[in-house]
Amino acid sequence: MVQSIGINRKRRISLWLILAALCIGQGVVLGQSKKTNKPAYRNLFREAGYKQTDIDAKLAKAYFDVFEGPNKVYFEVGDTMAYVSDVKNKDARTEGLSYGMMVAVQLDKKDVFDRIWRWSKKYLQHQSGPREAYFAWSINTQTMKKNSEGSASDGELYYITSLLFAANKWGNNTGINYYGEARRILDAMWKKDGTGNIYNLINTDAKQISFVPEGNNYTWTDPSYHLPAFYDTWVMYAKDGHEQFYKECADTSRVFLHRACHPVTGLNADYTEFSGKPHDTRWSPSAFRYDSWRVPMNVAMDYTWSGKDKAWQEDYAKRFQGFLRSKGMDTYDDQFNLDGSRPEFILQAGPVKKLRHSIGLVSTSATLSLVSKDKNSLDFVHALWKAKLEPFEDGYFDPYYDGLMHLFSIMHLSGNYRIITPQGK
């Protein structure tokens, strides 16, 4: 009897190992390793039934559209530089430039990464004065005149994190000291004490990212700038002596999102006070609009990379996707009041002031399927798979923001957006 039990146990173990091997081959993740506690990067497209060759082609096409195709937003300058442009506004922004660097380091495009960094450093990074090491957030790509000297805090956030990842992936002896460049921004950040009205990127009292680290804009925030998973990587790789502060910022951001996201719809305002209360600006009454599309993607990233707020994030994913589903999977709009009603003020994009079913939101909402426990959540993945980056009927087309949200989301859902650890680890 004992021998029979032993044989059956061995058979069960063998069958489990076979199943695990098959699951890995299909891109299915059985769970995080308890021994290493490393993130498990799911290939949700495989889990949804798509072939790996088709997934690879989908990712390659999304990259091609943004960086190489006829409607690309990436432009090389000479032999060593390049920029990413919001082409419809004829400018380059630290948002898109730093996004381009993050895409490049994730997909092992070293030349693209290096080119964007050199251009950013030459044309946008302040080399002296109160803003030293910070970046002007926008520059006209035709006149090469800065539209503003000030920073948008999310740009620096992405620059720092992508540089730390580049140091881990490629080392610091291939022409650019990536770690040194990241530390230069961080070290300078900690010297900003209000001199010249310039402050730390992170409001040190609130322990929250500022909208702009300057003047009164230092006293409120943008929920889509809250990236607790990035702070966790700073704890591991910045090594600048502020690890405890970054850990507290990550924890604070998670609690902040609980307050900023509506308890029924899951929607958040574009801009808020540190309390999570909506903050109106001179250009727009605050509502769920374009910046807000990034929040579900950021939550999905934090869920995958850090896994420190899973219960709330799973409930948020259920609420957020459930709300969009209630508005029609193929018809939901791209701007809402937080309670889900139609806003009186529509923030115009393109030649016509109207609400649209935008591919940017279709894309980022699909990333929440990495979080949701609802079996029907894969409907959002299928919707993203079918979505096309192309002009609307009214002629509006945004290959920049929509294109980058589309690319980022496909990277997440295919398991190609990861914490990049040091070589050999």
N, C-alpha and C positions, 0 to 999 in steps of 0.2 A: 504493500500500500504506500509506504514512504517513497519507494522507488518510482511508483506511478505518479505521485504528486510532483516529484522532482522533474520527471520528464515533461509533464504538462506545464510546469513553470518555465522550463527551458523553451518549450514551444511558444509560450506566450511572449517571452522576452524576444525570441527570434522574430515572431510576427510583428512585435512592436518596432523592432529595429528596421524591419523591411518597410513598415508603414512610414516610419520617420524618414527613411531614405527617399521614399516615393514623394512624401510631402515636401522635402527640401528640393527635390528635383522639380516639383511643381510650383516652387516659390511660396509654399505655405509654412508659416512659422508656428511651431507647437508651443512656444513660450520662451520667456527669458531664462537664461542659465542662472540658476540659483547660486552656483559656485562663483561665476564671474560678475553676475548682476549687470551684464552689458545689455544695451538696448537690442531688441529684436526688430529688424527692419522688414516689415511684411511687403510682399509683392501682391498688392490687393488685386491688380489686374489679373494675375494668374489665378487667384482665388475666385475671381469672377468668371473664369473660364476662357480667358484669352490666351493665345499661344505666345510663347516667349519671343519667337521671331517677330511677331506682330507688335509686341510690346516694345521691343528694341527699335523697330521701325517707327513706332509712334513717338518715342522719345527723340529719336534722331530727327524726325520731321519737325517736332516742336522746337528743337535747338536750331535747326536750319532756318525756320521761319524768322526767328529773332536775330540770329547772328550772320546768316549767309544768303538768305533768299532775296527775291525781288522787292520785298517789303521789309527788309532787315532794318534794325535800329542800331546796329553795331557798325562803326566806320573806322577803318584803319587810317592812321596819319603817319606818313613816312615809314621808316623801317622798324620803329620801336614803340609806337604809341597807337592808341585807339580810344574811342569813346562810345558810350551808349547814349542815344538821344531820344527825347520825347519829340519825335519828328513833327507832330502836328503843332507843337508849340515852339519849334525851332530852338530848343535849348537842350543842354545836358544837365542832369541833376544828380546830386550825390545819391539819391534814392536808386536810380537806374544804374549808375556806375558801380555802386557797391553791390547791387544785385547781380550785375554782370560778373563781378569778381567771385561772388559766392557760387554762381552757376559754374564758372570756369574751374574753381578748385574742386567742386563736387564731381565734375565730369572729366577731370584731369586734362584741362586745356591750359597748360602752363603759359604758352605764348599769349593767349588771349588775356589771361590774368595779369601777366606782367605789363602788357601794353596798356591796359586800362589803369593800372596802378600808376605807371609813369605819367600818363596824361593827367590823372587826378592830382598827382603831387605837383606837377609843373603848373597847371592852370588854375587849380582851385584851393590847394592847401596854403594857408597863411604861414609864412616862414618867420614872422616876427610880430611883435606887438601883443596886445591883450588877447587876440584870437589865435596866437601861435599854435600850430599843429592842427587846429580846426580847419574846416573846409567851407568855402562859399557854396551855398546849396544849389545855385543855378547860374549858368553862363550861356549867353547867346552864341550858338555855334557858327553863326555867319559873321558876326562882328568881333567875336571873342571878348566881348565886354560882359563883365559879371552883372547879372540882374540883381544880385544881393551879395553883400559881404558876409552876411550872417549864415549860421548853420541851421540845418534841420537835423535834430538829434538822431533820428533813425539812420541817417547816412553814416555817421561815425560808428554807430552800433554795428552795422554790417561791415564797414571797413575793418574794424578791429577784429571781429570774429573771423572774417575770411582770411585776414593776414595771419592770425594764429593757426588756422587750419593749413594755410599754405606752408608755414614753418614746419608743421608736423608732417605734411605730405612730401615736400620737396627739399627740406632743409634750408639753411640760410647761407649757403656758399655757392649759389648758382647765379649770382649777379645782383640779387636783392636780399637784404637781410630782413625777411618778412617779420620775424619776431621783434627785431629792433624798431621797425616801422610801427608795429602795433603798440609797443611799449612807449614810443614817442608820443602817440596820441593819448594813451592812458596817463602817462606821467604828467603831460601838459594839462590834461583834464583836472588833475588833482591840485594844480597850482592856480586854477581859476577861482578867485575869491571875491568876485564882484568888481575888481578893478576894470575900468572901462565898461562897466555894466555887463561883463562877461562872466559866466558861471560854469560850474561843473555840468556835464551833460545830464547827470542824474541829480535831481533835487535832493541834496544830502539830508534835509530834514524829513522830507516825505519818503525818501528812498524809492523814488519813482522817476522814470525818464521824463525829462522836460520836453515840451513841444519845441521850444527853441531855447538854448542856454544863454539867453540874453534878455535883460529888462524884465518886464512883467510876464513875458512868455515863458519865463522860468518857473512860473507858479501854477501852471496847469499842464495838461498832458493830452496825448493822443493814444487811445487804447490799442491801436495797431502797432504802436512802438513798443508795447510791452512784450518782451521776448525772454521769459524766465529761463528758457533752455539755453539761451546765449550766455546769460550770467553764470549758469552752471558750468559752461565750458571755460569761462574766465577764471572761475575758482580753480579749475584743473590746470590751465595752461598759461594764464597771464603772469602768475608768479610776481606780482608787484606789491605784495604785502597787504592788499585790501580784500583778501579772500572772504573774510567774515562779512564785510559790508556787501559784497556781491551776492553772497548766500542770502543775506537778509533782503536784498533787493528782489531776488527771485521769489522768495516767499511772499513778499509784499505785493508783487505783481499778480501772483495767483489769487491772493485775497482781493485785490483791486478788481480783477475781472469778474469775481462773484458779484460785486456791487455794480459794475458798469453794464453788465448784460441783463436784459429784461427777464424777470422771473418766469414769464410765460413764453415769449417769442424767442428769447436768447439774443435779440438784436441789441447792438450797442451804438451809441452816438459816435460820430467821427471824432469829436473833441469833447473832453470832459475836465472837470475839476479833479483833483487828486481823490476826492470822495467818490468819484464815479458819476456825479451829477453832470448832465449835459452842459457844455460850454458853448454859447453862441459866439460866432466871429463876425467881423465886419463883412465878410464875403458870403456867409451862409449861416442860417439858423441851424443849429446842430441836430442831426438826424442820422440814421443809418444810410451812409452814402459810400463813395468810392474807397476812401481810406479804410472804412469798416470791413470791406471784403476780406482784408488780410487777417482779421482776428480768428476766424475759424481755422485757417491754415496754421496760424501761430499756436493755437490750442492743440491741433493735431501734432505739431512738431514737439511741443512740450510733453504731450502724452507718450509719444514714441521715445524721445530722447531721455526724459527724466522720470516720468511715471510717478510723480509725487502728489498728484491731485486727481487721481483717476476717477473717483466716485463723482465729484462735481463735473469733471470734463465729460464723462459718459452721459450724465443727465443733460448737460448743455448741448451735446451733439444731438441727443434725442429731441430736445426742444427746438433747436435751430433748424434741423432738417425737417422736423415735423411741421414747423411753421411754413417753410418754403413749399413743402408738398401740398399744404392746404391751399396754396395760391396757384397750384397747377405746375407740374414738373416741367412743362415746356413753355410756361407763360409767366412765371413769377417775375416781378419787376426788380430793378436794381437799387431803388431808394425807398425807404419806409420811415414812418415815425416808429418809435420804439415799441409801441403797442401793436404794430403791424398795419396801421391805417396808412392811407396815401398822404404824403406830405403836401401841404399847400405850396411850398416853395420847392421847385425842382432845380437842382444845381445842373446847369447846362453843360453838356459835352457835345461838341460837334455843332453843325449848322442849325439843328432843330432842337428846341427845348422840349424834351420828352423823356419818358421812362422807357427802358429797354430791358430785354431779357439778355443780359450781358454775359459773354463767355468768361470774363474774369470771375464773376460770382459763381457761375456754373462750375468753374474749376475749383475754386477754393472751398465751396460747400461740399464738394466730393471728397476732399481730404478728411472730412469728419467721419467718413465711413471707416477710417482707421481707428476711430474712437468708439463709434456707436455699436451697441449690442443688438440692434434691431436687424433682423435678417433681411428686411426690405431695404436696408440702407444701401445695398449694392445698386439700387436704381440710380443713385447719384453718380456712381462710378460709370455705369453704362451711359448716362447722359453726357458725362465728360468725354467718354470715348467717342461719342457721335458728334460732339461739338466741333465746329470749324472756325478757325481764325480767318474771318472774311468780312467785307463791308456789310453793314446793315442796309435795308431797303432805302433808307433816307440818305445813304451815302456816307454815314459816319463809320470810321474805321480807326481803331487804335491798336496798331501792332506793338506799341510800346508797353502800356500798362496791362491791357488784356493779354498781350503776348507773353509778358513775364509771369503774370499770375497763372496762365495756362501751362507754361513750361515748369515753373516751380511745382505746381500741383501734380503734373505727370511724374516729376522726379520723386515726390513724396510717395505717390501711389505705386510706383514701380520699385520702391526700396532703394532709390538712388539719391537720397538726401540724408546724409549721415553725419554724426560726430566723427571728425577725422582725427584719429589718434596718432601719436608719434610713430615714425617708421619702426617696424619691428615689434610693435605692441598691439 
